[in-house]
Each structure stands twice: as structure tokens, then as C-alpha cells.
Amino acid sequence: MKLKSIMAIAIAAVLFQSCQKNPEETGISEAKVNFIFKFDSSQVRLNAIGQPAPMPAGHAGQSPRFNLMSAHYVEMTPSPFTALGAGAVLYKAPEVTTGGTKAIDFANSRFAGDNQVFLSVPIKSFAAGTYTWLRVSLAYQNYDIYMNALGQTLNATVASFIGYNTYLGNYKVKDSTVTVNANKLQGYWAFETKYMGIGYLSTGQAPPGATTVPNPLFATSPIPQGSCLVTGEFLSPLIVTGNETSDINIVVSLSVNKSFEWIDVDGNGTYDPNNGDTVIDMGIRGMIPKKQ
């Protein structure tokens, strides 16, 4: 009798478990907030304190054509007075000490292009509430520009490392691979172009502080020196209840309005490195996050 009872209970348990379906089997997925890069050449061009920034006299700029971008840190905050790290920290990229000091691990970074998702976070993983500001620490950008050389207009690809410090094993600019095996501070770059089928590659390092990082909250929420923690206000407050059943899509619109800036020695408005034009800034020129 006891054996029959035990068997009956065991069978009932098996039947009960077989009736339970996980979200994947039922087609139900967990709601997420998705962050999407948008590179906008017409968006207002800002300086480091979030004010409109016309091109200085004697300088010229170009709006790059973006291929890829990566972010190192993402945080949403409820107010302009929220200290760095005290909001909803949604992402922090892997870091290593392979090169000596702590640095972003480029080999394990996430990359995305225009209109592509660069981060998806389950809504249940952070606090419900109303968020008004977004902080995104940008780490790497890869884009194309035009340059003049030897009487020709050439297409060139720029790999620009704008994170605070990045450990690089090797990386690809366009067709060429550069081997480093060391840390590189913010402002390290590589430049690749071709002339009559022959490839040219150069690398360099911008001086500290040369990369513009717009932060309209500089007075209440300063950012670490040497970081690329861009700050932007949501176009309208983002309300998260925590009970969402569908994804929330956030377009992170980045101003690339003449973000590639140089000293225009010959005054012709085109980038002519052989004539002495010198690049002085590759920083993003503002950020507007908005719910899609």
C-alpha cells in the first residue's frame, strides 16, 4: 500500500513538472531596455560643458561617416544631482591589468554601428523609477573621413581610442592590423588610407585633455579626468515601472557634427595633412537619449 502511494506521488510530480514550461518554450521573453547608437551630423555641436560650440577661427572640421563605436560604461540617473555611480549602473565593460595599470579590455569590448543595439539590459535587473539623464562612457570609434593628398581626394579610415585607458593586443583599422600589446591612454589613434592601390598607415597619440567630452552637469556631477563619460538629458523623462511586458528602445543620438577637427593651416576647409593641417580633436559633440 505504501509503495503504491509513493509511486502515485512520484507520477504526479513528474506530470506536474512536465506541464511547467519555461519562457523560451512558451515564446515569452523577458522585457529589456535596448540602447541603440545613432550618429547625427546635424545635431547641435557642443563643447565640454554642454554649450553650443562654433568652429574656432583658423580651424576646420568634418562630420565622420561612422563604422563602429563601443561603450565602456552606461548609467541612468534620476536627477542632475545624482553622483557618478549612484544611479542605475547598467553596464561596465571588462577591464584588465595585462598592460600594468587597469585598462579597458579591447578584445572583449562590444561594438555596434549606426542604428544598431549596443546594449540590452533586463528591466527587472535595475530599480524602477523615473530617469532623466544618461551617462555613457565611450571607448572606441572607427569611421571614414576624406583627406586631400597629392592632388587627390582620398578616403581614409580612423581608429580612435577615446576611453580613459585601453589595453590593446592587436586591432584592425580597415584592411591593416596593428599590433600593440600595451596600454594606450585616451587619444591614441591609427589612420589608414590608400593612394594608387598602395596602403598607408600611421599611428599617434593626442595630448591629455585634447578629446572633447560634453558634460552639461559639470558643476554638479563632474567626470573623472581623462574619461570619455558623455552626459545627456533624456528628451523626455524615461519612466520604468518594472512591470513592462515589452522592450523599451532608447536611441542614443550622438552628435558627430564636425567632430573630426583640425587646425586649417592653408585655410581651404579641407583636411590636407601634407600641407601641415594638424588634427586636434576627435571627441563626440553631444548626446541626446530618447525613447523610440
N, C-alpha and C positions, 0 to 999 in steps of 0.2 A: 504493500500500500504506500509506504513511504517512498519507494523507488518510483512508483507511478507519479506521485505528487511532484517529486524533484524533476522528473522528465517533463511533466506538463509545464512547470515553471520555466525550465530551460528553453522549451519550444516557444513559449510565449515571449520570452526575452529576445530570441532570435527574430521572431516575426516583427516585434516592435522596432528592433534596430533596422530591419530591412525596410521599414516604412519611413525611416528618417532619411531625408535627403539633404545633402549639403548645398550651399548656394550655387556652386558650379553646375550641379546636376539639375537644378530647377531653373537655371538661367538667370538667377538673381545675383547681381554683383553688388559689392559694397560701394556706396556713393563716395566719390573722390572730388577733390578740388584739383583741377588741372591748370597749370601755368604755361602759357603759350607765348613764345617770343614773337614780337613784331618790330621790324626795323623801319622807321619812318623818317624819310629825308626831308619832309615838310614840317615836322613837329618843331615847336619852338626850341631854339638853341640856347642852353643855359650855361652859366658859369658855376663855379664850385659852391656858391651859396644860394643857388637856385634862382638867380636873376637872369633876365634876357641878356645874351652876350653877342653883340655885333662883332664882326670880324675886325680886329685891330688894324690900324693903318700899317701898311708895309707887309701885311700877312695875306695869305690866301688859303682857301680850304676847298675840300672836295667831299661829297657825300659818298662813302664807300658802298659797294654792292656786296652785301654780306653772304657768306657761305655757311659759317658756323659760329656759334657762341657757346660758352659754358659758364655756369654759375657755381660759386663755391659755398654760398650761404643764402638762405631765404627765411625771412621773418615777417610776420604780420603784427601790427601793433594797434591797440585801441585808441591811442591818443598821441599827440605830438610830444608829450612829455614822458612817454614810456622809454626807459633806459634800454640801451642795447642789450639784447639777450633776455629782457623781461617780458617780451611779448610771446607770441606763438612761434617758436622756432621750428620750422618745418623741414629744414634740410641743412646739413653741413657735409661738405664733400670729404672724402678720405684724405688724411694727411700722413706724411711720413717724415722720418728724420734721417733718411738714407744719405742726404747731402750734408748732414751736420746739424743744422737748425731745422725746426719744424717748417714744413712746406706742403703746399697742395700737391697731391699725387696725381700728376697729369695723366698717367697711364690708366687711371681708374676714374677719370672725370666723365661727366655726362655732357654730350654735345647735341645741339639742335639748331636747325636753320629757321628761316623766316616762316611764320605761321605753323611752327611745329611745337609740340608739347616738350618742355624741358624738365618738368617735374609733375608727378601725380602723387597726392597725399590723401589717404583715407580721412574723411571728415571726422570720423569717430576718434582719430588719433590726436586731436587738439581741442582746446576748450571752445565751446560755443560762445558767441558774443558778437559784438559789432566791431569791425576792424576798419580803420580809416587810413592807415599808412602801410606801405610795403617797403621792406629793405631787401635788396638783392645785391650780394657781393659778386661782381662779375670777375671772371678769372682769365678768360681767353677769348680772342676774337680772330676770325680768319675771313678776309674779304679781298675783293679786287678793286683796284684803282687804275686810273690812266696816268701815264707819265710821258714826257717828251724826251727823246734822246736821239742824237744823230739825225735830226730832221724827221723823225718818225714818231707817231703816237703809238705807244706800246701799252699792252695790258700787263699789269703786274699784280701779284698776289702777296698780301701781307699777313704774316702770322704774328699777332701781338699779344703778349702775356701781361695782363693788367692786374692780376691777383697780387696779393702782398708779397708772396714768395712761392715759387713753383719748382718742384723737383722734376727735371726732365731727363729721361733716359734718351729717347730719340723721338722725333716728331716729323710730320710731313707738312711742308708748306703748300705746294701744289703737286709738282712732279718729283721734287727733290726731298730727300730725307736728311735731316740734320741730327747728328749725334752729339749729346752734351754730357750726360751722366753727372750732373751737378745741379745745385740750386740756382735759380735766376730770380732776381728781385723784380718788382713791378717796373715795367718799362722796357723789358727785353723784347727784341723783335727780330724777325727774319723777313727778307724781301727777295722775291723771285720773279724774274721776267725772262723773255726770250727775244733775241734780235737775229733775224735771218736764220732761224732754226737753232741758234746756239743759246743755251741756257746760261743765265747769270744769277748768282745767289750771293747775298750779303747778310750779315747779322750785326746787331748793335745793341746798345743799352742807353736808354734815355736817363737823364739825371733825376734824382729824387724830387718828387713834387711836380714833375712835368705832366703828369696824367690828370686831366680834369675829372673830378668825381662829384657830380651835383648832389648837394645835401641841403635842401631848404630848411632843415631843422638844425642847422649848425649851432645855433645858440642854445637849444635845449637838449639836443641829442647828438653831440659830436661823435665823429667816427675815428677809429684808430688811424694814426699817421701811416701812410703807405698802403692803406687798404683801398679797395675799389667798391666800397659799400654804398651803392647808389640808393637814394631815398626818394620816394614819390608818393603823393597822396592819391588814394582811390578817387576816381571820377565821381563816384557816389559811394557812401559807406557800404561795406560788404557785411551783410547780416547772415550769420551762420547759426541755425537753431540746433544743429546736431541731430535733427530728425529727417534730414534730406534723404530722398529716395532716388534722386538722380544727380548726376555730376554737376559741379559748378565749374565753369570755364572762365579763367581770368586771362585776358590779353595783357601782356606786359609790353607796352609800347615804348620802345627806346628811341630817343632822338639820335639819329646819325647825321643830322644837319651839319654838313661841313665839319664832321668830327675828325677828319684827317687834315691837319693844319700844318702849314709850313711858312717860313719866312721867305717872301717872294722877292728875291734879290733883283730879278730883272723886271718885276712889275707887270708881267704879262698875264697873270692869273692862272697859269698852268704850272704843273709840277715839273721842274727842269733840274734834276739833281746835278747834271753835268755843268750847269751854269751857276752852281752854288746855292740853290734852294735847299733849305735845311728843315726837316720835319721837327716840330716842337711839341706836338700834342696828338694823341690818338684816343683820348678818352671819350666815352659816351656823353652826350649832351642833354640828358634829362630822361625821366621815366614817368609814364602815366599808366597805372594799372586800372583796368576797367573790366567789369563783369560782362561777358559776351551775351 
